[in-house]
Amino acid sequence: MQNDKGKIVILGAGPCGLGAAWRLRELGYDNWEIHDRNEYIGGLSASFVDDNGFTWDVGGHVLFSHYDYFNRLMEVVIPEDQWLDHERESWIWMRERFIPYPLQYNIGRLPEKDMMECLAGLMKCRNVGFDFDEGTFHDWIMHFFGEGIAKHFLVPYNKKVWAYPPEDLDAHWIGERVAVPDLNRIMNNIINDKDDCSWGPNNTFSFPLHGGTGEIWRNLARKLPQDKIHLSSELGAWDAEKKLLRFENGREEAYDHLISTIPLNQLLQKSARDGHRKDSDSFVLSASNIIGVGLKGEPPERLRTKCWMYFPEDDNPFYRVTVFSNYSYNNVPGKGYWSLMGEVSESPKKHVDQARLLDTALEGFVNTRLIENVNDIVATWTFRAEYAYPTPFLGRDKLLDAFLPALKQHDVYSRGRFGGWKYECGNMDHVLMQGVEAVEHILFGTPEITLQYPSFINTHRIR
Ligand SMILES: Cc1cc2nc3c(=O)[nH]c(=O)nc-3n(C[C@H](O)[C@H](O)[C@H](O)COP(=O)(O)OP(=O)(O)OC[C@H]3O[C@@H](n4cnc5c(N)ncnc54)[C@H](O)[C@@H]3O)c2cc1C
């Protein structure tokens, strides 16, 4: 292919930047390069091996896919016999018991008083007529789930995940992510004493046999021309008018098109324009602290097939814990070991005492009976992702609708989890495709549907 669109520079070697690079290579377009400030590939989807031989993701990553292109790429990147397949078993730990996820279909497992409150709330709520332009996420919860489920699960759990109260969040992002309850199904489950799980034969996921989720992205990068990949190369300043990038290592790069997958507010902060820098303060995000615990012995029977668990209560700091050794036996140093990975969110509205993080997490693992004997602990690992959740804050869409097209006018495509700042299309499959679609738009003018129409993507299977 002719390089007639000039030079394409990609910022960030996470799944989005790598998706863009992959598509360029696949199309035979040669005039591009990629820069990342980290010395490793993968961004938030990287994996790490600790000194004791335990492998950790930045929170357990599960491969979802809405795209045939993404599935085909995964087959190229990791050979068929190097994947493990799992049922997506997810649970909630509350009231001293495990309840299958989602709660609304399993309220029969709650103590009777709580179940009756959830049921009363569900009976009072209407399941049509919500005004997404007026209501907050909290209003959405009350509208569709009622007071009981809000009080017992959705409000405390969402505060823990987002590190902001649901009143501070917009509701547009929800799309297919949370199933609106069907009262008949709920009543049937209660009457027949039936568990109604979100997993089963059609709800499986694959995980790399070796190297954690990061193996996917390391392998993909290995298949790209190595001289085009620049690690430890942090953007320091950006001039939109001159189309010029200045890196902290002194390197300067001119571009014709820029695909930036670094956080949008950071890109704006590095801009030569005052207006850009001022607006960068409006973006809201939360951090996530990952706490890995390696243990000797076997996981207790009740954890043996579980993938991840949600934690709405306050006797522990986590919003989610993954039994990471269940994803691959190679995530631990050998037979006779297992591992847990907890995620603790943080924001200006939810402070985390870093000095006590590990102690509080260990207390939480014990309080929730995930760890029965602390003497079994042989390794601990912590990681803080400052940019973990792109918060769907009130006014987000207005801001994005102003910025993203304006940047595009300057041939700057801000894409990816924090480049596009849309949680609803911020998983690995979405962001890889945002990179692919940005390239196709630059080269052929085709529409970028993932960023523009996330609810369509999330309810359809794409090419
Ligand atoms: C706790 C947690 C759990 C998750 N679980 C899942 C899951 O189960 N399934 C799933 O599909 N997804 C999951 N995700 C989302 C997944 O991690 C993201 O979809 C993906 O990593 C985003 O890719 P990206 O390329 O858009 O951004 P990133 O991965 O954030 O990559 C951006 C890159 O830009 C680089 N960068 C930043 N600033 C600069 C600079 N100034 N100069 C140069 N480079 C810079 C960074 O170093 C980084 O490598 C999870 C995320 C988190 C935080």
The ligand as an SDF file (V2000), in Angstrom:
LIG
                    3D

 53 58  0  0  0  0  0  0  0  0999 V2000
   -8.8150   -3.3400   37.2080 C   0  0  0  0  0  0  0  0  0  0  0  0
   -9.0870   -3.5180   35.7410 C   0  0  0  0  0  0  0  0  0  0  0  0
   -9.6940   -4.6860   35.2850 C   0  0  0  0  0  0  0  0  0  0  0  0
   -9.9610   -4.8430   33.9220 C   0  0  0  0  0  0  0  0  0  0  0  0
  -10.5610   -6.0000   33.4940 N   0  0  0  0  0  0  0  0  0  0  0  0
  -10.8000   -6.1790   32.1680 C   0  0  0  0  0  0  0  0  0  0  0  0
  -11.3930   -7.3790   31.6920 C   0  0  0  0  0  0  0  0  0  0  0  0
  -11.7130   -8.2860   32.4640 O   0  0  0  0  0  0  0  0  0  0  0  0
  -11.5940   -7.5020   30.3450 N   0  0  0  0  0  0  0  0  0  0  0  0
  -11.2580   -6.5170   29.4430 C   0  0  0  0  0  0  0  0  0  0  0  0
  -11.4490   -6.7020   28.2370 O   0  0  0  0  0  0  0  0  0  0  0  0
  -10.7070   -5.3750   29.8820 N   0  0  0  0  0  0  0  0  0  0  0  0
  -10.4680   -5.1750   31.2120 C   0  0  0  0  0  0  0  0  0  0  0  0
   -9.9000   -4.0040   31.6470 N   0  0  0  0  0  0  0  0  0  0  0  0
   -9.6550   -2.9410   30.6620 C   0  0  0  0  0  0  0  0  0  0  0  0
   -8.3340   -3.0920   29.9180 C   0  0  0  0  0  0  0  0  0  0  0  0
   -7.2700   -3.0420   30.8100 O   0  0  0  0  0  0  0  0  0  0  0  0
   -8.2940   -1.9650   28.9100 C   0  0  0  0  0  0  0  0  0  0  0  0
   -9.3360   -2.1870   27.9820 O   0  0  0  0  0  0  0  0  0  0  0  0
   -7.0750   -1.8240   28.0740 C   0  0  0  0  0  0  0  0  0  0  0  0
   -5.8570   -2.0330   28.7080 O   0  0  0  0  0  0  0  0  0  0  0  0
   -7.0820   -0.3960   27.5260 C   0  0  0  0  0  0  0  0  0  0  0  0
   -6.1590   -0.3050   26.4910 O   0  0  0  0  0  0  0  0  0  0  0  0
   -5.6900    1.0950   25.9290 P   0  0  0  0  0  0  0  0  0  0  0  0
   -4.6510    0.7830   24.9420 O   0  0  0  0  0  0  0  0  0  0  0  0
   -6.8840    1.8670   25.5400 O   0  0  0  0  0  0  0  0  0  0  0  0
   -5.0870    1.8500   27.2000 O   0  0  0  0  0  0  0  0  0  0  0  0
   -3.9270    1.4370   28.1810 P   0  0  0  0  0  0  0  0  0  0  0  0
   -3.8720   -0.0300   28.3790 O   0  0  0  0  0  0  0  0  0  0  0  0
   -4.1230    2.3050   29.3870 O   0  0  0  0  0  0  0  0  0  0  0  0
   -2.6260    1.8870   27.3980 O   0  0  0  0  0  0  0  0  0  0  0  0
   -2.2790    3.2340   27.2500 C   0  0  0  0  0  0  0  0  0  0  0  0
   -0.7730    3.3190   27.1510 C   0  0  0  0  0  0  0  0  0  0  0  0
   -0.4050    4.6980   27.0290 O   0  0  0  0  0  0  0  0  0  0  0  0
    0.8260    4.8720   27.6950 C   0  0  0  0  0  0  0  0  0  0  0  0
    1.0390    6.2870   28.0390 N   0  0  0  0  0  0  0  0  0  0  0  0
    0.3630    7.0300   28.9520 C   0  0  0  0  0  0  0  0  0  0  0  0
    0.8740    8.2820   28.9910 N   0  0  0  0  0  0  0  0  0  0  0  0
    1.8720    8.3220   28.0850 C   0  0  0  0  0  0  0  0  0  0  0  0
    2.7620    9.3470   27.6560 C   0  0  0  0  0  0  0  0  0  0  0  0
    2.7290   10.5660   28.1720 N   0  0  0  0  0  0  0  0  0  0  0  0
    3.6660    9.0510   26.7030 N   0  0  0  0  0  0  0  0  0  0  0  0
    3.7300    7.8070   26.1450 C   0  0  0  0  0  0  0  0  0  0  0  0
    2.9010    6.8040   26.5170 N   0  0  0  0  0  0  0  0  0  0  0  0
    1.9820    7.0540   27.4770 C   0  0  0  0  0  0  0  0  0  0  0  0
    0.6980    4.0010   28.9270 C   0  0  0  0  0  0  0  0  0  0  0  0
    1.9810    3.6870   29.4500 O   0  0  0  0  0  0  0  0  0  0  0  0
   -0.0570    2.7900   28.3920 C   0  0  0  0  0  0  0  0  0  0  0  0
    0.8130    1.7460   28.0290 O   0  0  0  0  0  0  0  0  0  0  0  0
   -9.6300   -3.8100   33.0060 C   0  0  0  0  0  0  0  0  0  0  0  0
   -9.0010   -2.6530   33.4680 C   0  0  0  0  0  0  0  0  0  0  0  0
   -8.7530   -2.4930   34.8050 C   0  0  0  0  0  0  0  0  0  0  0  0
   -8.0940   -1.2290   35.2950 C   0  0  0  0  0  0  0  0  0  0  0  0
  1  2  1  0
  2  3  1  0
  2 52  2  0
  3  4  2  0
  4  5  1  0
  4 50  1  0
  5  6  2  0
  6  7  1  0
  6 13  1  0
  7  8  2  0
  7  9  1  0
  9 10  1  0
 10 11  2  0
 10 12  1  0
 12 13  2  0
 13 14  1  0
 14 15  1  0
 14 50  1  0
 15 16  1  0
 16 17  1  0
 16 18  1  0
 18 19  1  0
 18 20  1  0
 20 21  1  0
 20 22  1  0
 22 23  1  0
 23 24  1  0
 24 25  2  0
 24 26  1  0
 24 27  1  0
 27 28  1  0
 28 29  2  0
 28 30  1  0
 28 31  1  0
 31 32  1  0
 32 33  1  0
 33 34  1  0
 33 48  1  0
 34 35  1  0
 35 36  1  0
 35 46  1  0
 36 37  1  0
 36 45  1  0
 37 38  2  0
 38 39  1  0
 39 40  1  0
 39 45  2  0
 40 41  1  0
 40 42  2  0
 42 43  1  0
 43 44  2  0
 44 45  1  0
 46 47  1  0
 46 48  1  0
 48 49  1  0
 50 51  2  0
 51 52  1  0
 52 53  1  0
M  END
$$$$
